[in-house]
């Protein structure tokens, strides 16, 4: 166990090291006290003796952190928390090398909107070191002390990053090792500056080593989603729910791995192939790399797999509120309340404070969340606005049958003479039947491309009803 002291002002201060050494020897040699009791007594004594100082106690090894600390969240697990941190760092973290002309400084930093400052305090509590600062519209968590940078490197060696940010981390760790293990001479500084000038925005080579495996875990993915995920509602498409993740094209392999992981979660049993779409967007501006997005809107997958998966995990950022609101709209829609005046009004109220509208800097009027959740609960406790008539879904408030956007589209596989061979309710269902990607089905429709099915030439046609 080690001790670190920093003043309550922005400048760091230190107690006389001789006093610290003297007190440590006295307490640790005292009979009748355990090692832990000695450390607690030392903390109390030093805090009382130096009121101008904040005492921070941290473990030299991450696994020694108290795993029952309620401030680290319910069901706290050291592995889960460090996996979460790894995923969150892949989304939001940065590794910097700063050269002042005399010395090299190493910095690990996470910047967030000021509304999420508690997340940074959580990370600080988890690690036992680092500094949290608040600015006008954002807050930052920063690690700069060389001894703490060594611990950061140790953590991410044991809980590896999965994106191409891993390359920046490797360069960062290599430069740190050179700087701390060799004499400071011009040749060393030149080598470190060469590494620095190939990192972050100056990086041109994103080739990952062949032996670098992508390992997605539930909490790594949660951390990544809390940093990069988007829970959105499409008003123009009957309040369709949409979950998406976007990254630069340099992380295409990672996004493909996440897609595969999500489509094979517990309970999928091979029934949700292509439930997650993957899309690449090219930019006309050559300065911007192409981006890749994975996305799902499939109701059955969201209801049976995705929402239950996320519900079991412990969140840390305000994005949990967006997920909860998104899920509440999903539940309201499942009962057909979007077709009632009060349900429509409630959904609009939820949307008015989701995502960026939730931020204190958005300028949007705040919503009493406690009352909002009460209204949601009250409406969900009412009878459903749907009932079955003749095997079809009936909207009670509108006195008519329900037709989803998916059911309004029919996809046919037709023979050359126009005979219908197979009928599907969506492109995805047709693609699953043919064992091809939905984009292939779409291309065959738009370009009227024929293909062989059971040794017969066939076409795919789409009809909107």
C-alpha positions as CSV (number, residue, x, y, z in Angstrom):
1,X,0.0,0.0,0.0
2,X,1.3,3.5,-0.8
3,X,0.3,7.0,-0.1
4,X,0.0,10.1,-2.2
5,X,-0.6,13.7,-1.1
6,X,-2.0,16.6,-3.1
7,X,-3.1,20.0,-1.8
8,X,-6.7,21.3,-2.1
9,X,-5.4,24.0,-4.4
10,X,-4.4,23.4,-8.0
11,X,-0.7,23.2,-7.0
12,X,0.6,19.9,-5.6
13,X,2.1,19.8,-2.1
14,X,4.0,17.2,-0.1
15,X,4.4,16.4,3.6
16,X,7.9,16.1,4.9
17,X,9.1,12.7,3.8
18,X,11.0,12.3,7.1
19,X,7.8,12.7,9.0
20,X,6.1,10.1,6.9
21,X,8.9,7.7,7.3
22,X,9.0,8.2,11.1
23,X,5.3,7.8,11.5
24,X,5.3,4.7,9.4
25,X,8.0,3.0,11.4
26,X,6.3,3.8,14.7
27,X,2.9,2.5,13.7
28,X,4.1,-0.5,11.8
29,X,6.2,-1.6,14.8
30,X,3.3,-1.2,17.3
31,X,2.1,-4.4,18.9
32,X,-1.5,-5.2,19.0
33,X,-2.4,-3.7,15.6
34,X,-2.8,-5.4,12.3
35,X,-1.2,-4.0,9.2
36,X,-4.5,-2.7,8.0
37,X,-5.2,-1.0,11.4
38,X,-1.8,0.7,11.2
39,X,-2.5,2.1,7.8
40,X,-5.9,3.4,8.9
41,X,-4.3,5.1,11.9
42,X,-1.7,6.6,9.7
43,X,-4.3,8.0,7.4
44,X,-6.3,9.5,10.2
45,X,-3.2,11.0,11.9
46,X,-1.9,12.6,8.7
47,X,-5.3,13.9,7.7
48,X,-5.6,15.6,11.1
49,X,-2.1,16.9,11.1
50,X,-2.2,18.5,7.7
51,X,-5.7,19.9,7.0
52,X,-4.5,21.6,3.9
53,X,-3.9,18.3,2.2
54,X,-6.2,15.7,0.7
55,X,-5.0,12.1,1.3
56,X,-5.4,9.6,-1.4
57,X,-4.6,5.9,-0.7
58,X,-4.1,3.6,-3.6
59,X,-3.0,0.0,-4.2
60,X,0.2,-0.7,-6.1
61,X,-1.7,-3.5,-7.8
62,X,-5.2,-3.1,-9.3
63,X,-6.4,-6.4,-8.0
64,X,-5.9,-5.2,-4.4
65,X,-8.7,-2.6,-4.6
66,X,-11.6,-3.3,-2.2
67,X,-14.1,-5.2,-4.2
68,X,-16.9,-4.5,-1.8
69,X,-16.6,-0.7,-2.1
70,X,-20.2,0.6,-2.5
71,X,-18.9,3.7,-4.3
72,X,-17.7,1.6,-7.2
73,X,-21.2,0.4,-7.9
74,X,-23.4,-2.6,-7.1
75,X,-22.1,-6.1,-8.1
76,X,-18.6,-4.6,-8.3
77,X,-16.1,-7.0,-9.9
78,X,-12.5,-5.9,-10.5
79,X,-12.4,-7.8,-13.8
80,X,-15.7,-6.3,-15.0
81,X,-14.7,-2.8,-14.0
82,X,-11.3,-3.0,-15.7
83,X,-12.9,-4.6,-18.8
84,X,-15.4,-1.7,-18.8
85,X,-12.6,0.8,-18.5
86,X,-10.8,-0.8,-21.4
87,X,-13.9,-0.5,-23.6
88,X,-14.6,3.1,-22.4
89,X,-11.0,4.0,-23.1
90,X,-11.3,2.5,-26.7
91,X,-14.2,5.0,-27.1
92,X,-13.1,8.1,-25.1
93,X,-9.5,7.7,-23.9
94,X,-6.2,9.2,-25.3
95,X,-2.5,8.6,-24.8
96,X,-0.2,11.6,-25.2
97,X,3.5,12.2,-25.2
98,X,4.4,15.9,-24.6
99,X,7.9,17.3,-25.1
100,X,8.7,20.6,-23.5
101,X,12.2,21.0,-25.0
102,X,13.8,19.6,-21.8
103,X,11.7,16.7,-20.6
104,X,9.1,14.3,-21.9
105,X,5.8,14.0,-20.2
106,X,3.3,11.2,-20.5
107,X,-0.4,11.7,-20.2
108,X,-3.5,9.4,-20.1
109,X,-6.7,11.4,-20.4
110,X,-10.4,11.0,-20.7
111,X,-12.5,14.1,-21.5
112,X,-16.3,14.1,-21.1
113,X,-19.2,16.5,-21.0
114,X,-19.4,18.1,-17.5
115,X,-22.6,16.3,-16.8
116,X,-20.7,13.1,-16.7
117,X,-18.1,14.2,-14.2
118,X,-19.2,11.5,-11.7
119,X,-18.0,8.9,-14.2
120,X,-14.5,10.4,-14.0
121,X,-14.7,10.3,-10.2
122,X,-15.7,6.6,-10.5
123,X,-12.6,6.0,-12.7
124,X,-10.4,7.9,-10.2
125,X,-11.9,5.8,-7.4
126,X,-11.4,2.6,-9.3
127,X,-7.7,3.3,-10.0
128,X,-6.8,5.1,-6.8
129,X,-4.9,7.9,-8.6
130,X,-5.3,10.5,-11.2
131,X,-6.9,14.0,-11.2
132,X,-10.4,15.1,-12.1
133,X,-10.9,18.7,-13.2
134,X,-14.0,20.6,-14.3
135,X,-14.0,23.3,-17.0
136,X,-16.8,25.3,-18.6
137,X,-18.5,22.6,-20.5
138,X,-16.4,19.5,-20.0
139,X,-14.5,17.6,-17.3
140,X,-11.3,15.6,-17.6
141,X,-9.6,12.8,-15.9
142,X,-5.8,12.9,-16.3
143,X,-2.9,10.8,-15.2
144,X,0.6,12.3,-15.6
145,X,2.8,11.1,-12.7
146,X,5.4,8.6,-14.0
147,X,4.6,6.0,-11.3
148,X,0.9,6.2,-12.1
149,X,1.6,6.0,-15.9
150,X,3.3,2.7,-15.1
151,X,0.2,1.4,-13.4
152,X,-2.0,2.5,-16.4
153,X,0.3,0.6,-18.7
154,X,0.1,-2.5,-16.5
155,X,-3.7,-2.3,-16.5
156,X,-4.1,-2.1,-20.3
157,X,-1.6,-4.8,-20.7
158,X,-3.8,-7.1,-18.7
159,X,-7.1,-5.7,-20.0
160,X,-6.2,-4.9,-23.6
161,X,-7.8,-2.3,-25.9
162,X,-9.6,-3.8,-28.9
163,X,-9.6,-1.0,-31.4
164,X,-6.7,0.5,-33.3
165,X,-6.2,2.8,-30.4
166,X,-4.2,-0.2,-29.1
167,X,-1.5,0.9,-31.5
168,X,-1.2,4.3,-29.8
169,X,-1.1,2.6,-26.4
170,X,1.7,0.3,-27.6
171,X,3.7,3.3,-28.9
172,X,3.0,5.1,-25.6
173,X,4.2,2.2,-23.5
174,X,7.3,1.7,-25.7
175,X,8.3,5.4,-25.3
176,X,7.6,5.3,-21.6
177,X,9.9,2.3,-21.2
178,X,12.7,4.0,-23.2
179,X,12.4,7.2,-21.2
180,X,12.4,5.6,-17.8
181,X,15.0,2.9,-18.4
182,X,17.7,4.8,-20.3
183,X,19.9,7.9,-19.8
184,X,18.3,11.1,-21.1
185,X,20.4,12.0,-24.1
186,X,19.6,13.6,-27.5
187,X,19.5,10.2,-29.2
188,X,16.9,8.9,-26.8
189,X,14.8,12.1,-27.1
190,X,14.9,11.8,-30.9
191,X,13.7,8.2,-30.8
192,X,10.8,9.1,-28.5
193,X,9.8,12.1,-30.7
194,X,9.8,9.8,-33.7
195,X,7.3,7.5,-31.8
196,X,5.3,10.6,-30.7
197,X,5.0,11.9,-34.3
198,X,3.4,8.6,-35.5
199,X,0.7,8.5,-32.9
200,X,-2.9,9.7,-32.7
201,X,-3.9,12.1,-35.6
202,X,-0.4,11.7,-37.1
203,X,-0.8,8.0,-37.5
204,X,-0.9,6.7,-41.0
205,X,-0.4,3.0,-40.5
206,X,-3.3,1.2,-38.8
207,X,-2.2,-2.3,-39.5
208,X,-2.7,-4.5,-36.5
209,X,-0.3,-7.4,-35.8
210,X,-1.6,-10.8,-37.1
211,X,-1.4,-12.2,-33.6
212,X,-3.5,-9.4,-32.0
213,X,-6.8,-11.1,-31.4
214,X,-10.1,-9.2,-30.8
215,X,-11.7,-10.3,-27.6
216,X,-15.1,-8.9,-26.9
217,X,-16.5,-9.3,-23.3
218,X,-19.8,-8.0,-22.0
219,X,-18.2,-5.3,-19.9
220,X,-15.8,-4.2,-22.5
221,X,-18.7,-3.8,-24.9
222,X,-20.8,-1.9,-22.3
223,X,-17.9,0.5,-21.8
224,X,-17.6,1.0,-25.6
225,X,-21.4,1.5,-25.9
226,X,-21.4,4.0,-23.1
227,X,-18.8,6.0,-25.1
228,X,-19.9,5.5,-28.7
229,X,-23.3,3.9,-28.7
230,X,-26.5,5.7,-29.8
231,X,-30.1,4.8,-28.8
232,X,-32.3,6.7,-31.1
233,X,-36.0,6.9,-32.1
234,X,-37.1,7.6,-35.7
235,X,-40.2,9.8,-35.4
236,X,-40.9,9.6,-39.2
237,X,-41.0,5.8,-39.1
238,X,-43.6,5.2,-36.4
239,X,-41.1,5.8,-33.6
240,X,-38.9,3.0,-34.8
241,X,-36.2,2.1,-32.3
242,X,-32.6,2.1,-33.6
243,X,-29.4,1.1,-31.9
244,X,-26.1,1.9,-33.6
245,X,-22.3,2.1,-33.1
246,X,-20.0,4.1,-35.5
247,X,-16.3,4.1,-35.9
248,X,-13.7,5.1,-38.5
249,X,-13.2,2.6,-41.3
250,X,-9.8,1.7,-39.8
251,X,-11.7,-0.3,-37.1
252,X,-13.8,-2.2,-39.6
253,X,-12.5,-5.5,-38.3
254,X,-13.6,-4.6,-34.7
255,X,-17.1,-3.6,-35.9
256,X,-17.4,-6.9,-37.7
257,X,-16.4,-8.7,-34.5
258,X,-19.0,-6.7,-32.4
259,X,-21.7,-7.6,-35.0
260,X,-20.8,-11.3,-34.8
261,X,-20.7,-11.1,-30.9
262,X,-24.1,-9.5,-30.7
263,X,-25.7,-11.9,-33.1
264,X,-24.4,-14.8,-31.0
265,X,-25.3,-13.7,-27.5
266,X,-26.8,-16.2,-25.1
267,X,-30.3,-17.2,-26.3
268,X,-29.8,-16.4,-30.0
269,X,-29.3,-20.1,-31.0
270,X,-28.4,-19.1,-34.5
271,X,-31.7,-17.5,-35.1
272,X,-30.5,-13.9,-35.5
273,X,-28.0,-14.0,-38.3
274,X,-28.0,-10.5,-40.0
275,X,-30.0,-9.0,-37.1
276,X,-27.2,-6.4,-37.0
277,X,-26.6,-4.5,-40.2
278,X,-23.2,-3.1,-41.1
279,X,-22.7,-0.1,-43.4
280,X,-19.7,1.8,-44.7
281,X,-20.0,5.5,-45.5
282,X,-17.5,7.2,-47.8
283,X,-16.8,11.0,-47.6
284,X,-16.1,13.3,-50.5
285,X,-13.7,15.2,-48.4
286,X,-10.4,13.3,-48.6
287,X,-9.4,14.6,-45.2
288,X,-12.1,12.4,-43.6
289,X,-11.7,8.7,-43.5
290,X,-14.7,6.5,-44.4
291,X,-16.8,5.4,-41.4
292,X,-18.4,2.1,-40.6
293,X,-21.7,1.7,-38.6
294,X,-23.4,-1.3,-37.2
295,X,-27.1,-1.0,-36.5
296,X,-30.2,-2.9,-35.6
297,X,-33.9,-2.1,-35.6
298,X,-35.2,-5.7,-35.6
299,X,-37.9,-5.8,-32.9
300,X,-37.7,-9.5,-32.1
301,X,-33.9,-9.2,-31.6
302,X,-34.2,-6.1,-29.4
303,X,-36.9,-7.6,-27.3
304,X,-35.6,-11.2,-26.9
305,X,-31.8,-10.6,-26.9
306,X,-30.4,-7.1,-26.8
307,X,-32.4,-5.4,-24.1
308,X,-32.2,-8.3,-21.7
309,X,-28.4,-8.4,-22.3
310,X,-27.9,-4.7,-21.4
311,X,-30.3,-4.9,-18.5
312,X,-28.0,-7.3,-16.7
313,X,-25.0,-5.0,-16.8
314,X,-24.0,-2.2,-14.4
315,X,-23.8,1.1,-16.2
316,X,-21.8,4.2,-15.2
317,X,-22.6,7.1,-17.6
318,X,-25.8,9.1,-18.3
319,X,-26.2,7.0,-21.4
320,X,-28.0,4.5,-19.2
321,X,-30.8,7.1,-18.9
322,X,-31.0,7.2,-22.7
323,X,-31.2,3.4,-22.8
324,X,-33.9,3.4,-20.1
325,X,-36.0,6.0,-22.0
326,X,-35.4,4.1,-25.3
327,X,-36.6,0.9,-23.6
328,X,-39.6,2.7,-22.1
329,X,-40.7,3.9,-25.5
330,X,-40.2,0.3,-26.8
331,X,-42.5,-1.0,-24.0
332,X,-45.1,1.7,-24.7
333,X,-45.1,0.7,-28.4
334,X,-45.4,-3.0,-27.5
335,X,-48.7,-2.1,-25.9
336,X,-49.8,0.2,-28.7
337,X,-49.9,3.4,-26.5
338,X,-48.4,5.4,-29.4
339,X,-51.9,5.3,-30.9
340,X,-53.5,7.1,-27.9
341,X,-53.3,10.8,-27.2
342,X,-51.8,10.4,-23.8
343,X,-49.3,7.8,-25.0
344,X,-48.2,10.0,-27.9
345,X,-47.8,12.9,-25.6
346,X,-45.7,10.9,-23.1
347,X,-43.4,9.5,-25.9
348,X,-42.8,13.1,-27.1
349,X,-42.0,14.1,-23.6
350,X,-39.5,11.3,-23.3
351,X,-37.9,12.3,-26.6
352,X,-37.7,15.9,-25.6
353,X,-34.9,15.1,-23.0
354,X,-33.1,12.2,-24.6
355,X,-29.5,12.2,-25.9
356,X,-28.2,15.7,-26.5
357,X,-31.4,17.2,-25.2
358,X,-30.5,15.8,-21.8
359,X,-27.4,17.9,-21.5
360,X,-27.4,20.9,-19.1
361,X,-25.8,22.9,-21.9
362,X,-28.5,22.1,-24.5
363,X,-30.8,25.0,-23.5
364,X,-33.7,22.6,-23.4
365,X,-36.2,22.8,-20.5
366,X,-35.5,20.1,-17.9
367,X,-38.0,17.4,-17.2
368,X,-38.8,16.0,-13.8
369,X,-37.5,12.5,-14.3
370,X,-39.1,11.0,-11.2
371,X,-42.6,12.2,-12.4
372,X,-41.8,11.1,-16.0
373,X,-41.0,7.6,-14.9
374,X,-44.1,7.6,-12.7
375,X,-46.2,8.5,-15.8
376,X,-44.6,5.7,-17.8
377,X,-45.3,3.2,-15.1
378,X,-48.9,4.3,-14.8
379,X,-49.5,4.0,-18.5
380,X,-47.8,0.6,-18.8
381,X,-50.0,-0.7,-16.0
382,X,-53.1,0.0,-18.0
383,X,-54.6,-2.6,-20.4
384,X,-52.8,-2.9,-23.8
385,X,-54.2,-0.9,-26.7
386,X,-53.8,-4.0,-28.8
387,X,-56.0,-7.0,-29.0
388,X,-56.3,-10.0,-31.5
389,X,-59.1,-10.2,-33.9
390,X,-59.3,-13.0,-36.4
391,X,-55.6,-13.7,-35.6
392,X,-54.6,-10.1,-36.5
393,X,-53.5,-7.3,-34.3
394,X,-56.3,-4.7,-33.7
395,X,-55.7,-1.1,-32.5
396,X,-58.5,-0.5,-29.9
397,X,-58.2,3.3,-29.9
398,X,-58.3,3.6,-33.7
399,X,-60.8,0.8,-34.3
400,X,-58.7,-0.7,-37.1
401,X,-56.1,-3.4,-37.8
402,X,-52.4,-2.7,-37.2
403,X,-50.1,-2.8,-40.1
404,X,-46.4,-2.4,-39.3
405,X,-44.0,-0.9,-41.8
406,X,-42.5,-4.3,-42.2
407,X,-45.8,-5.9,-43.1
408,X,-46.4,-3.2,-45.7
409,X,-43.6,-4.7,-47.8
410,X,-43.8,-8.0,-49.6
411,X,-40.8,-9.6,-51.2
412,X,-41.3,-12.3,-53.9
413,X,-39.0,-14.7,-55.6
414,X,-40.5,-15.1,-59.0
415,X,-39.9,-17.4,-62.0
416,X,-39.2,-16.0,-65.4
417,X,-42.9,-16.2,-66.3
418,X,-43.8,-14.1,-63.3
419,X,-45.1,-16.9,-61.1
420,X,-44.6,-16.3,-57.3
421,X,-42.4,-19.1,-55.9
422,X,-41.7,-17.7,-52.4
423,X,-43.1,-14.7,-50.4
424,X,-41.4,-12.9,-47.5
425,X,-42.4,-10.0,-45.3
426,X,-39.0,-8.3,-45.4
427,X,-35.7,-8.1,-47.3
428,X,-34.1,-9.6,-44.2
429,X,-36.3,-12.6,-44.2
430,X,-35.6,-13.2,-48.0
431,X,-31.9,-12.8,-47.3
432,X,-32.0,-15.3,-44.5
433,X,-33.8,-17.8,-46.8
434,X,-31.2,-17.4,-49.5
435,X,-28.3,-17.3,-47.0
436,X,-27.0,-14.0,-48.5
437,X,-26.6,-10.4,-47.1
438,X,-29.7,-8.1,-47.3
439,X,-27.6,-5.8,-49.5
440,X,-27.4,-8.6,-52.1
441,X,-31.2,-8.9,-52.1
442,X,-31.6,-5.2,-52.5
443,X,-29.1,-5.1,-55.3
444,X,-30.9,-7.9,-57.1
445,X,-34.2,-6.1,-56.8
446,X,-33.0,-2.6,-58.0
447,X,-30.9,-4.0,-60.9
448,X,-33.3,-6.8,-61.8
449,X,-30.5,-9.4,-61.5
450,X,-31.5,-13.0,-62.1
451,X,-29.9,-16.0,-60.3
452,X,-30.4,-19.7,-60.1
453,X,-32.6,-21.3,-57.4
454,X,-33.2,-25.0,-57.6
455,X,-31.6,-24.9,-61.1
456,X,-34.2,-22.4,-62.2
457,X,-33.6,-18.8,-63.3
458,X,-35.5,-16.5,-60.8
459,X,-35.8,-12.8,-59.9
460,X,-36.6,-10.9,-56.7
461,X,-39.4,-8.4,-56.8
462,X,-40.7,-6.1,-54.0
463,X,-44.2,-4.8,-53.7
464,X,-45.5,-2.1,-51.3
465,X,-49.0,-2.5,-50.1
